[in-house]
Amino acid sequence: MGNFYTDNDDIQFLFRHLNLEKVAGLQEENFKHAGQFDIAPANADEAITNYDMVLDSIGRLSADFIDPRSEGIDREGNTLNEDGTVTYAKGIAESMEALAKADVMGFTLPHRFGGLNFPCLIYSMAIEIVSRADASLMNIFGLQGIAETINFFADEEIKQHYLPDFADGKVTGAMVLTEPDAGSDLQACNLRAFQDDDGNWLLHGVKRFITNGCGEVLLVLSRSEERTGGLGLSLFVCDRGPTVTVRRLEDKLGIHGSPTCELFFDNTPCQLIGERQRGLVTYVMSLMNGARIGIAGQSMGLAEATYRIARDYAASREQFGVPIEKLPAVRDMVIDMKTRIEAGRTLLYETGWIVDHEIGLNKIIDNAEDKDTKKAAKKELKFIKRLGGMMTPMSKYFCSEMSNTVSYDAIQVLGGSGYMRDYACERYARDARITTIYEGTSQLQVVAAVRGVCGGTCEKYLVQLAAREYADSVQDLVALLKEGTETLLECAKFAKGQGIDYMDLYGRQLVDIAIALIDGYLFCGQASSKVDMEVAVADNGDAEVPKTIPMTQRKEILARRYVTRNATLIKKLSEEILSGDKTTFKDYEALIGPVPEIA
């Protein structure tokens, strides 16, 4: 019996290290629902026990049921039927049924709709665990943000109609946003929403690249006004009925178990979500932020899965008379893979904690009767919202790029075997490739994150991180991080002074420095943790070497390698930013030449 939750020491540690008591209190609104609903906890300890139990259940289900089906799903794919409907791969249908029976399809929905009312942080852990078993399944399991959007913005009648079925796992959904000629430019939406003589809304047009477009409930971004641009768009919900046709399934590199559809809406009846003209600016931006955190979690699961194959192979495969992990080049590569994974997980879980904090503060503002309480919450929310707006694209960018690097390196560790279908590394690499593209490319995530890096949000956050208490053993690392912060501020000031285009041009370097500093502080915090947990170390055959060490000791070793190595990287990146090199702008035509002819 396997368990993808309990076999991961880092997830186990972070579950205990992070302040789940505060998250639980915010999510449960000071536990006011206790007694009203069977599953509603009465206190933080009870809530955290519930989180642990559900993650344990998902961990077992992922290891023993979902993972064994993943290879068959990849080979089988989905089927487009003659009537414009889609049949899932057999394993996907079975796994979705198992998840529904486990009562985890309403992960973040309120208790009153039958949901678990779990925080984003715990959902991110669950997404990582499921994705480690099958990344394509996560694209359906992780679309619970559709139900969240309905809960946040729709009227009560729509909520009551759709959300109980989401929580029961009776329906799945799709974010129907992109169009054939628009891609990432959602403002270029042309699918039309119009009202008939009785005031009923109808949809007409085509959408493309729609993940799980065959789902039963569709959230559709559509042009409801004559005006162009984002302010002419509204968000609608509709059922997948006879007027919605899947015209094609995309033939993709990876995530074959997740159907990607082109949809045709032929005067489809629908209902307006929230207010007209707020579809893109308010509702879809909220929906996509949640989806970006989901893709970061998917990336983490893929990276963890492919790393484990590489680690096992490096320890067992012998060359030149020794296991290849004894070779310095391979050893360093495996350490870097593990470090990148823990850096991504640290960044993602911190982001989840911040998002939960923001959601909790909004609940206080909406429901608190005391004016002083509301005022304090509004003051705190102002910064937390900006911080979440920076950390969300940072996490999506870093984790997705990291998963591609790790999966590529895993193939390299396995050599020729990694290129063959004998091992799952090639599948993980194919699956990982999409993570830097959908829900906003890495380039778009950098553009979003660099605004926070150069706009003061990152500076304020780094000051807060520097002010935390750290163990004496990592004080030298904290000093290095403070030096790095000064370098970042100098670079941000220079980039801003050169104009927006220059800031975007060097956005990746700026964001990379910021992530290195944030994760550096968070690693130092983990090394200073009060969590009492022992972890196993690799057996090198020396009987004198301890078989386990405290996790905090291991985290200190990790923090030291991470911070000291990144100090050199930060210097290099800062030199690039401060170079003032604008050849990308002024010499593009000469460097690139004419558009080549394609046969």
TORZAKE-777207 format. One line per field, with one value per residue (C-alpha): x, y, z; residue in three letters; residue number from 1. Coordinates in pm, whole numbers. Example, Ala and Ser with C-alpha at 12.3 -4.5 7.8 and 13.67 -1.06 7.14 Angstrom:
2
xx = (1230, 1367);
yy = (-450, -106);
zz = (780, 714);
residuo = (ALA, SER);
num = (1, 2);
***
This chain:
599
xx = (0, 149, 70, 185, 116, 286, 587, 684, 889, 887, 508, 481, 722, 558, 216, 346, 567, 318, 70, -236, -408, -450, -551, -814, -955, -989, -1138, -1392, -1474, -1369, -1546, -1894, -2030, -1956, -2276, -2451, -2283, -2152, -1803, -1757, -1475, -1518, -1158, -822, -700, -1009, -975, -609, -692, -953, -696, -451, -710, -829, -475, -393, -695, -598, -240, -348, -594, -330, -66, -279, -558, -478, -107, -138, -387, -181, 25, -282, -460, -167, -179, -558, -650, -1008, -1262, -1469, -1806, -2012, -2272, -2015, -1973, -1651, -1574, -1292, -1015, -1131, -882, -985, -1351, -1259, -1036, -1295, -1553, -1310, -1243, -1617, -1669, -1391, -1596, -1312, -1472, -1600, -1262, -1292, -1670, -1857, -2018, -2367, -2324, -2178, -1816, -1518, -1449, -1075, -823, -625, -304, -443, -597, -251, -112, -391, -334, 37, -38, -295, -66, 219, -11, -158, -109, -387, -640, -546, -676, -1025, -983, -818, -1101, -1290, -1206, -1510, -1731, -1537, -1605, -1975, -1968, -1783, -1976, -2306, -2646, -2792, -3023, -2732, -2525, -2799, -2850, -2485, -2272, -2423, -2366, -2004, -1950, -2104, -1881, -2185, -2057, -1727, -1665, -1455, -1311, -1423, -1202, -970, -1063, -898, -732, -695, -481, -356, -525, -857, -970, -993, -1291, -1554, -1796, -2123, -2371, -2710, -3060, -3375, -3707, -3781, -3447, -3293, -2919, -2782, -2427, -2305, -1953, -1640, -1389, -1064, -803, -1065, -947, -1226, -1455, -1677, -1757, -2120, -2092, -1923, -1808, -1793, -1629, -1831, -1880, -2205, -2158, -2089, -1776, -1436, -1177, -1214, -1500, -1727, -1700, -1920, -1909, -2184, -2261, -2435, -2500, -2339, -2652, -2753, -2654, -2291, -2083, -1726, -1602, -1258, -1019, -666, -390, -135, 220, 117, -154, -345, -604, -723, -951, -870, -1168, -1284, -1643, -1921, -2208, -2523, -2750, -2688, -2907, -2697, -2708, -2510, -2258, -2250, -2265, -2228, -1889, -1697, -1638, -1270, -1145, -1297, -1428, -1190, -886, -996, -1062, -725, -533, -675, -597, -238, -190, -340, -89, 193, 68, 44, 405, 512, 353, 519, 860, 831, 730, 1010, 1272, 1194, 1260, 1592, 1697, 1622, 1803, 2109, 2141, 2099, 2257, 2627, 2885, 3262, 3214, 3007, 2647, 2624, 2520, 2884, 2988, 3019, 2827, 2531, 2541, 2526, 2240, 2032, 2093, 1989, 1669, 1578, 1661, 1453, 1156, 1172, 1215, 904, 702, 809, 711, 379, 270, 363, 150, -139, -110, -118, -421, -604, -516, -667, -987, -1018, -979, -1249, -1482, -1411, -1485, -1810, -1939, -1784, -2020, -1748, -1625, -1274, -1240, -1347, -1112, -814, -898, -922, -585, -419, -594, -450, -98, -195, -388, -88, 137, -91, -99, 280, 328, 67, 237, 576, 471, 320, 631, 887, 714, 628, 977, 1121, 912, 1040, 1401, 1364, 1188, 1453, 1733, 1566, 1584, 1952, 2020, 1862, 2046, 1910, 1667, 1507, 1425, 1241, 888, 1024, 1033, 773, 1026, 943, 573, 639, 853, 573, 316, 533, 583, 232, 265, 474, 211, -148, -317, -67, 280, 591, 655, 315, 368, 698, 533, 270, 518, 776, 518, 526, 904, 953, 647, 738, 543, 846, 1058, 800, 766, 1143, 1163, 896, 1082, 1410, 1242, 1139, 1330, 1597, 1832, 2185, 2320, 2168, 2235, 2520, 2276, 2025, 2303, 2367, 1996, 1989, 2279, 2089, 1783, 1988, 2108, 1751, 1633, 1917, 1828, 1455, 1521, 1748, 1504, 1212, 1422, 1481, 1108, 840, 981, 1321, 1165, 974, 1282, 1476, 1170, 1287, 1616, 1438, 1182, 1449, 1641, 1324, 1236, 1589, 1564, 1211, 1286, 1617, 1441, 1175, 1441, 1614, 1278, 1238, 1587, 1475, 1146, 1019, 888, 1039, 1077, 1347, 1419, 1622, 1951, 2106, 2291, 2654, 2755, 2932, 2798, 2918, 2696, 2350, 2059, 1834, 1882, 1646, 1460, 1571, 1933, 1869, 1691, 1989, 2219, 1976, 1945, 2323, 2371, 2074, 2158, 2534, 2501, 2229, 2444, 2669, 2367, 2217, 2541, 2539, 2172, 2219, 2505, 2275, 2002, 2239, 2415, 2168, 2185, 1896, 2003, 1677, 1499, 1736, 1905, 1624, 1589, 1961, 2005, 1701, 1687, 1382, 1112, 1233, 1034, 879, 843);
yy = (0, 331, 684, 992, 1213, 1028, 921, 1285, 1418, 1774, 1796, 1637, 1894, 2196, 2079, 2107, 2412, 2648, 2837, 2628, 2740, 3092, 2967, 2738, 3015, 3249, 2983, 2870, 3229, 3161, 2821, 2970, 2678, 2414, 2227, 2355, 2107, 1760, 1821, 2177, 2178, 2329, 2450, 2471, 2132, 1963, 2145, 2048, 1687, 1693, 1833, 1559, 1282, 1397, 1440, 1093, 953, 1132, 1013, 649, 685, 852, 588, 274, 360, 665, 613, 256, 381, 679, 505, 343, 679, 842, 577, 565, 935, 1057, 989, 1244, 1087, 1153, 1347, 1603, 1453, 1316, 987, 999, 743, 449, 525, 892, 798, 544, 789, 1065, 827, 731, 1097, 1167, 872, 1011, 1335, 1562, 1726, 2017, 2079, 2454, 2498, 2613, 2359, 2473, 2335, 2007, 2116, 2056, 2432, 2362, 2642, 2702, 2586, 2238, 2224, 2297, 2002, 1780, 1897, 1817, 1469, 1390, 1535, 1312, 1020, 1161, 1519, 1492, 1392, 1702, 1914, 1792, 1761, 2105, 2281, 2323, 2693, 2709, 2626, 2879, 3151, 3072, 3084, 3417, 3608, 3444, 3507, 3263, 3090, 2999, 2884, 2654, 2513, 2422, 2400, 2095, 1891, 2010, 1910, 1566, 1509, 1475, 1740, 1879, 2215, 2412, 2762, 2865, 3165, 3143, 3176, 3053, 3385, 3540, 3305, 3489, 3813, 3754, 4109, 4000, 3778, 3770, 3502, 3692, 3704, 3857, 3873, 3754, 3939, 3792, 3904, 3556, 3541, 3330, 3252, 3216, 3153, 2941, 2879, 2683, 2517, 2454, 2212, 1966, 2151, 1844, 1918, 1956, 2317, 2583, 2928, 3132, 3470, 3649, 3990, 4125, 4490, 4667, 4831, 4675, 4570, 4412, 4633, 4486, 4137, 3953, 3606, 3350, 2999, 2739, 2366, 2153, 2074, 2003, 2355, 2306, 2091, 1972, 2024, 1871, 1733, 1871, 1620, 1712, 1644, 1547, 1532, 1296, 1210, 1570, 1652, 1986, 2092, 2332, 2430, 2572, 2752, 2770, 3018, 2841, 2946, 3083, 3295, 3604, 3572, 3885, 4214, 4296, 4423, 4277, 3939, 3983, 4249, 4102, 3751, 3588, 3743, 3586, 3254, 3255, 3340, 3029, 2828, 2951, 2823, 2495, 2470, 2542, 2247, 2030, 2124, 2024, 1680, 1617, 1727, 1506, 1203, 1235, 1317, 994, 788, 967, 930, 558, 506, 706, 489, 155, 202, 119, 258, 237, 3, 241, 369, 673, 892, 863, 1056, 1428, 1556, 1324, 1383, 1760, 1730, 1517, 1760, 2052, 1869, 1808, 2166, 2313, 2099, 2213, 2575, 2547, 2380, 2643, 2927, 2768, 2686, 3035, 3171, 2948, 3075, 3437, 3373, 3211, 3514, 3741, 3533, 3530, 3907, 3956, 3738, 3954, 4271, 4126, 3982, 4161, 4388, 4575, 4879, 4869, 4503, 4586, 4881, 4676, 4400, 4651, 4798, 4456, 4344, 4628, 4486, 4117, 4159, 4319, 4046, 3772, 3947, 3920, 3577, 3399, 3461, 3408, 3062, 2965, 3085, 2926, 2592, 2534, 2621, 2409, 2106, 2128, 2153, 1862, 1637, 1717, 1646, 1321, 1196, 1296, 1098, 790, 846, 641, 464, 797, 854, 524, 446, 183, 461, 729, 1013, 1080, 1105, 1342, 1560, 1572, 1650, 1918, 2111, 2260, 2402, 2698, 2777, 2740, 2975, 3236, 3172, 3215, 3543, 3677, 3558, 3747, 4064, 4035, 3954, 4221, 4493, 4382, 4349, 4703, 4859, 4826, 4512, 4284, 4531, 4548, 4169, 4117, 4363, 4161, 3836, 3986, 4090, 3734, 3538, 3303, 3055, 3173, 2911, 3086, 3450, 3467, 3356, 3621, 3880, 3758, 3785, 4143, 4226, 4065, 4275, 4594, 4470, 4397, 4744, 4902, 4695, 4770, 5143, 5134, 4927, 5155, 5456, 5304, 5272, 5000, 4820, 4785, 4665, 4398, 4304, 4228, 4111, 3751, 3853, 4077, 3811, 3543, 3755, 3820, 3448, 3357, 3603, 3506, 3134, 3200, 3362, 3091, 2817, 2994, 3000, 2626, 2569, 2766, 2575, 2433, 2121, 1807, 1568, 1319, 1234, 953, 1021, 825, 513, 536, 210, 379, 235, 544, 782, 844, 700, 994, 1362, 1637, 1796, 2139, 2029, 1909, 2235, 2431, 2236, 2306, 2675, 2715, 2564, 2756, 3101, 3092, 2966, 3217, 3502, 3447, 3417, 3740, 3922, 3789, 3876, 4224, 4289, 4200, 4433, 4724, 4684, 4910, 4682, 4772, 4581, 4385, 4708, 4891, 4603, 4350, 4374, 4339, 4050, 3852, 3915, 3860, 3604, 3270, 3081, 2762, 2476);
zz = (0, -110, 1, -192, 111, 395, 185, 120, 414, 284, 259, 603, 745, 582, 698, 1054, 1002, 840, 1058, 977, 1296, 1158, 814, 967, 1184, 887, 660, 919, 1023, 1381, 1367, 1366, 1159, 1424, 1502, 1188, 954, 1029, 894, 1025, 1285, 1631, 1662, 1484, 1607, 1471, 1138, 1101, 1186, 908, 663, 756, 721, 379, 246, 376, 193, -131, -88, -68, -355, -572, -507, -523, -769, -985, -1054, -1189, -1451, -1572, -1842, -1997, -1995, -2175, -2449, -2484, -2477, -2522, -2798, -2989, -3069, -3380, -3182, -3062, -2716, -2565, -2394, -2138, -2129, -1917, -1638, -1617, -1576, -1307, -1120, -1132, -988, -710, -625, -614, -378, -158, -126, -240, -545, -335, -177, -119, -138, 175, 406, 313, -39, 84, 39, 264, 300, 296, 239, -80, 88, 159, -190, -336, -142, -275, -632, -605, -472, -745, -1015, -906, -987, -1311, -1427, -1684, -1417, -1222, -1511, -1423, -1044, -1038, -1220, -894, -932, -1159, -862, -652, -908, -906, -526, -514, -779, -884, -729, -479, -726, -954, -657, -532, -880, -951, -637, -460, -776, -793, -430, -492, -795, -1022, -1264, -1385, -1545, -1790, -1816, -2165, -2233, -2534, -2901, -3224, -3313, -2967, -2754, -2444, -2554, -2379, -2461, -2827, -2742, -3019, -2900, -2872, -2586, -2667, -2523, -2696, -2685, -2341, -2195, -2194, -2263, -2551, -2667, -3024, -3152, -3120, -2840, -2869, -2644, -2376, -2108, -2026, -2267, -2252, -1887, -1781, -1656, -1867, -1754, -2074, -2134, -2400, -2560, -2425, -2529, -2855, -2716, -2782, -2523, -2184, -2065, -2330, -2181, -1932, -1777, -1826, -1704, -1914, -1924, -2190, -2389, -2748, -2860, -2747, -2979, -2940, -3296, -3241, -2984, -3001, -3080, -2813, -2704, -2350, -2082, -2311, -2048, -2036, -2332, -2495, -2704, -2970, -2886, -3098, -2923, -3136, -2956, -2625, -2329, -2042, -1727, -1638, -1356, -1142, -1331, -1699, -1820, -1524, -1687, -1765, -1528, -1210, -1253, -1503, -1337, -1008, -1182, -1358, -1041, -882, -1195, -1192, -839, -958, -1244, -999, -792, -1102, -1184, -834, -868, -1203, -1073, -766, -972, -1226, -960, -775, -1086, -1144, -782, -780, -1110, -1001, -689, -869, -1212, -1211, -1453, -1421, -1124, -907, -887, -1113, -819, -707, -1018, -931, -1234, -1168, -793, -840, -1089, -850, -561, -782, -882, -519, -421, -702, -602, -240, -351, -570, -295, -42, -276, -371, -16, 102, -183, -78, 278, 154, -69, 223, 434, 168, 144, 523, 550, 288, 497, 801, 606, 472, 799, 1099, 1289, 1477, 1279, 1425, 1325, 969, 954, 1069, 820, 533, 626, 635, 317, 113, 128, 138, -187, -359, -220, -350, -687, -704, -550, -764, -1102, -936, -820, -1154, -1338, -1107, -1050, -1416, -1537, -1258, -1353, -1710, -1590, -1349, -1601, -1863, -1616, -1510, -1868, -1870, -1552, -1710, -2037, -2326, -2095, -2009, -2375, -2397, -2289, -2053, -1792, -1724, -1748, -2111, -2026, -1739, -1966, -2227, -1959, -1797, -2119, -2118, -1768, -1889, -2153, -2035, -1787, -1906, -2045, -1832, -2013, -1906, -1548, -1535, -1667, -1392, -1115, -1204, -1130, -767, -768, -893, -734, -366, -276, -288, -89, 189, 195, 212, 502, 682, 614, 737, 1063, 1155, 1418, 1286, 1450, 1525, 1287, 982, 1075, 822, 553, 661, 624, 267, 190, 318, 86, -198, -116, -153, -490, -599, -498, -694, -1000, -970, -947, -1251, -1459, -1377, -1474, -1817, -1887, -1889, -2193, -2029, -1705, -1896, -2099, -1781, -1592, -1572, -1410, -1162, -1073, -1045, -793, -595, -583, -474, -185, -80, -86, 88, 382, 388, 391, 681, 855, 801, 943, 1251, 1286, 1615, 1438, 1592, 1301, 1202, 838, 684, 509, 223, 330, 215, 384, 677, 1003, 1192, 995, 1153, 959, 1048, 1127, 1245, 954, 1074, 1042, 688, 606, 735, 501, 216, 305, 312, -32, -175, -36, -97, -452, -531, -399, -701, -933, -799, -877, -1234, -1290, -1147, -1389, -1679, -1551, -1485, -1820, -1996, -2302, -2536, -2847, -2829, -2920, -3152, -3336, -3368, -3748, -3810, -3567, -3676, -4050, -4271, -4192, -4333, -4591, -4457, -4703);
residuo = (MET, GLY, ASN, PHE, TYR, THR, ASP, ASN, ASP, ASP, ILE, GLN, PHE, LEU, PHE, ARG, HIS, LEU, ASN, LEU, GLU, LYS, VAL, ALA, GLY, LEU, GLN, GLU, GLU, ASN, PHE, LYS, HIS, ALA, GLY, GLN, PHE, ASP, ILE, ALA, PRO, ALA, ASN, ALA, ASP, GLU, ALA, ILE, THR, ASN, TYR, ASP, MET, VAL, LEU, ASP, SER, ILE, GLY, ARG, LEU, SER, ALA, ASP, PHE, ILE, ASP, PRO, ARG, SER, GLU, GLY, ILE, ASP, ARG, GLU, GLY, ASN, THR, LEU, ASN, GLU, ASP, GLY, THR, VAL, THR, TYR, ALA, LYS, GLY, ILE, ALA, GLU, SER, MET, GLU, ALA, LEU, ALA, LYS, ALA, ASP, VAL, MET, GLY, PHE, THR, LEU, PRO, HIS, ARG, PHE, GLY, GLY, LEU, ASN, PHE, PRO, CYS, LEU, ILE, TYR, SER, MET, ALA, ILE, GLU, ILE, VAL, SER, ARG, ALA, ASP, ALA, SER, LEU, MET, ASN, ILE, PHE, GLY, LEU, GLN, GLY, ILE, ALA, GLU, THR, ILE, ASN, PHE, PHE, ALA, ASP, GLU, GLU, ILE, LYS, GLN, HIS, TYR, LEU, PRO, ASP, PHE, ALA, ASP, GLY, LYS, VAL, THR, GLY, ALA, MET, VAL, LEU, THR, GLU, PRO, ASP, ALA, GLY, SER, ASP, LEU, GLN, ALA, CYS, ASN, LEU, ARG, ALA, PHE, GLN, ASP, ASP, ASP, GLY, ASN, TRP, LEU, LEU, HIS, GLY, VAL, LYS, ARG, PHE, ILE, THR, ASN, GLY, CYS, GLY, GLU, VAL, LEU, LEU, VAL, LEU, SER, ARG, SER, GLU, GLU, ARG, THR, GLY, GLY, LEU, GLY, LEU, SER, LEU, PHE, VAL, CYS, ASP, ARG, GLY, PRO, THR, VAL, THR, VAL, ARG, ARG, LEU, GLU, ASP, LYS, LEU, GLY, ILE, HIS, GLY, SER, PRO, THR, CYS, GLU, LEU, PHE, PHE, ASP, ASN, THR, PRO, CYS, GLN, LEU, ILE, GLY, GLU, ARG, GLN, ARG, GLY, LEU, VAL, THR, TYR, VAL, MET, SER, LEU, MET, ASN, GLY, ALA, ARG, ILE, GLY, ILE, ALA, GLY, GLN, SER, MET, GLY, LEU, ALA, GLU, ALA, THR, TYR, ARG, ILE, ALA, ARG, ASP, TYR, ALA, ALA, SER, ARG, GLU, GLN, PHE, GLY, VAL, PRO, ILE, GLU, LYS, LEU, PRO, ALA, VAL, ARG, ASP, MET, VAL, ILE, ASP, MET, LYS, THR, ARG, ILE, GLU, ALA, GLY, ARG, THR, LEU, LEU, TYR, GLU, THR, GLY, TRP, ILE, VAL, ASP, HIS, GLU, ILE, GLY, LEU, ASN, LYS, ILE, ILE, ASP, ASN, ALA, GLU, ASP, LYS, ASP, THR, LYS, LYS, ALA, ALA, LYS, LYS, GLU, LEU, LYS, PHE, ILE, LYS, ARG, LEU, GLY, GLY, MET, MET, THR, PRO, MET, SER, LYS, TYR, PHE, CYS, SER, GLU, MET, SER, ASN, THR, VAL, SER, TYR, ASP, ALA, ILE, GLN, VAL, LEU, GLY, GLY, SER, GLY, TYR, MET, ARG, ASP, TYR, ALA, CYS, GLU, ARG, TYR, ALA, ARG, ASP, ALA, ARG, ILE, THR, THR, ILE, TYR, GLU, GLY, THR, SER, GLN, LEU, GLN, VAL, VAL, ALA, ALA, VAL, ARG, GLY, VAL, CYS, GLY, GLY, THR, CYS, GLU, LYS, TYR, LEU, VAL, GLN, LEU, ALA, ALA, ARG, GLU, TYR, ALA, ASP, SER, VAL, GLN, ASP, LEU, VAL, ALA, LEU, LEU, LYS, GLU, GLY, THR, GLU, THR, LEU, LEU, GLU, CYS, ALA, LYS, PHE, ALA, LYS, GLY, GLN, GLY, ILE, ASP, TYR, MET, ASP, LEU, TYR, GLY, ARG, GLN, LEU, VAL, ASP, ILE, ALA, ILE, ALA, LEU, ILE, ASP, GLY, TYR, LEU, PHE, CYS, GLY, GLN, ALA, SER, SER, LYS, VAL, ASP, MET, GLU, VAL, ALA, VAL, ALA, ASP, ASN, GLY, ASP, ALA, GLU, VAL, PRO, LYS, THR, ILE, PRO, MET, THR, GLN, ARG, LYS, GLU, ILE, LEU, ALA, ARG, ARG, TYR, VAL, THR, ARG, ASN, ALA, THR, LEU, ILE, LYS, LYS, LEU, SER, GLU, GLU, ILE, LEU, SER, GLY, ASP, LYS, THR, THR, PHE, LYS, ASP, TYR, GLU, ALA, LEU, ILE, GLY, PRO, VAL, PRO, GLU, ILE, ALA);
num = (1, 2, 3, 4, 5, 6, 7, 8, 9, 10, 11, 12, 13, 14, 15, 16, 17, 18, 19, 20, 21, 22, 23, 24, 25, 26, 27, 28, 29, 30, 31, 32, 33, 34, 35, 36, 37, 38, 39, 40, 41, 42, 43, 44, 45, 46, 47, 48, 49, 50, 51, 52, 53, 54, 55, 56, 57, 58, 59, 60, 61, 62, 63, 64, 65, 66, 67, 68, 69, 70, 71, 72, 73, 74, 75, 76, 77, 78, 79, 80, 81, 82, 83, 84, 85, 86, 87, 88, 89, 90, 91, 92, 93, 94, 95, 96, 97, 98, 99, 100, 101, 102, 103, 104, 105, 106, 107, 108, 109, 110, 111, 112, 113, 114, 115, 116, 117, 118, 119, 120, 121, 122, 123, 124, 125, 126, 127, 128, 129, 130, 131, 132, 133, 134, 135, 136, 137, 138, 139, 140, 141, 142, 143, 144, 145, 146, 147, 148, 149, 150, 151, 152, 153, 154, 155, 156, 157, 158, 159, 160, 161, 162, 163, 164, 165, 166, 167, 168, 169, 170, 171, 172, 173, 174, 175, 176, 177, 178, 179, 180, 181, 182, 183, 184, 185, 186, 187, 188, 189, 190, 191, 192, 193, 194, 195, 196, 197, 198, 199, 200, 201, 202, 203, 204, 205, 206, 207, 208, 209, 210, 211, 212, 213, 214, 215, 216, 217, 218, 219, 220, 221, 222, 223, 224, 225, 226, 227, 228, 229, 230, 231, 232, 233, 234, 235, 236, 237, 238, 239, 240, 241, 242, 243, 244, 245, 246, 247, 248, 249, 250, 251, 252, 253, 254, 255, 256, 257, 258, 259, 260, 261, 262, 263, 264, 265, 266, 267, 268, 269, 270, 271, 272, 273, 274, 275, 276, 277, 278, 279, 280, 281, 282, 283, 284, 285, 286, 287, 288, 289, 290, 291, 292, 293, 294, 295, 296, 297, 298, 299, 300, 301, 302, 303, 304, 305, 306, 307, 308, 309, 310, 311, 312, 313, 314, 315, 316, 317, 318, 319, 320, 321, 322, 323, 324, 325, 326, 327, 328, 329, 330, 331, 332, 333, 334, 335, 336, 337, 338, 339, 340, 341, 342, 343, 344, 345, 346, 347, 348, 349, 350, 351, 352, 353, 354, 355, 356, 357, 358, 359, 360, 361, 362, 363, 364, 365, 366, 367, 368, 369, 370, 371, 372, 373, 374, 375, 376, 377, 378, 379, 380, 381, 382, 383, 384, 385, 386, 387, 388, 389, 390, 391, 392, 393, 394, 395, 396, 397, 398, 399, 400, 401, 402, 403, 404, 405, 406, 407, 408, 409, 410, 411, 412, 413, 414, 415, 416, 417, 418, 419, 420, 421, 422, 423, 424, 425, 426, 427, 428, 429, 430, 431, 432, 433, 434, 435, 436, 437, 438, 439, 440, 441, 442, 443, 444, 445, 446, 447, 448, 449, 450, 451, 452, 453, 454, 455, 456, 457, 458, 459, 460, 461, 462, 463, 464, 465, 466, 467, 468, 469, 470, 471, 472, 473, 474, 475, 476, 477, 478, 479, 480, 481, 482, 483, 484, 485, 486, 487, 488, 489, 490, 491, 492, 493, 494, 495, 496, 497, 498, 499, 500, 501, 502, 503, 504, 505, 506, 507, 508, 509, 510, 511, 512, 513, 514, 515, 516, 517, 518, 519, 520, 521, 522, 523, 524, 525, 526, 527, 528, 529, 530, 531, 532, 533, 534, 535, 536, 537, 538, 539, 540, 541, 542, 543, 544, 545, 546, 547, 548, 549, 550, 551, 552, 553, 554, 555, 556, 557, 558, 559, 560, 561, 562, 563, 564, 565, 566, 567, 568, 569, 570, 571, 572, 573, 574, 575, 576, 577, 578, 579, 580, 581, 582, 583, 584, 585, 586, 587, 588, 589, 590, 591, 592, 593, 594, 595, 596, 597, 598, 599);
***
